[in-house]
């Protein structure tokens, strides 16, 4: 009957990550040029050398959803999205042609090519990423609003990581939520199994 009192424990300190329901984080082993915190779910890129931050889990099939809260941006140089497993951790995103990213200037970067896509995003916006590897499709969301589905054969075969890829000479910050958020959320879309998100994941993800 000796019980510890709860002291200085915020809601975001409570984890649902267990041995039977395990969530990805960002992998600090692949890159020494960025700063990780909050249990490797928060990353700051502030380097003149291009840098990558990628999830600890890769996926090759199925439908997957995560959220990224933006904490700092540089115009046209804040990327969130998906990269194939052959990425180079210190190379410019423009030389890695096997990826799909949403850029803070509203453009998308697919297979080495930039084109217009959706709304711009800024600090404190939450970007949802819905990756459908069964249909070669990815959809980005800004604060819960779809920016449109992108169909690309980029995702035909192989393994893919979710993360960021700075283009160099930039300062950007990201907080990733793979189901176990390090940032405070207001709505809490939780199905009791797969995680807790600010916005409800699309059906089937």
Secondary structure by P-SEA (a helix, b strand, c coil): ccccccccccccccccccccbbbbcccccccccccccccccbbbbbcccbbbbbbcccccccbbbbbbbbccccccccccccccccccccccccccccccccccccbbbcccbbbbbbbbbcccbbbbbbbcccccbbbbbccccccbbbbbccccbbbbbbbbbbcccbbbbbbbbcccccccccccccccccccccccccccc
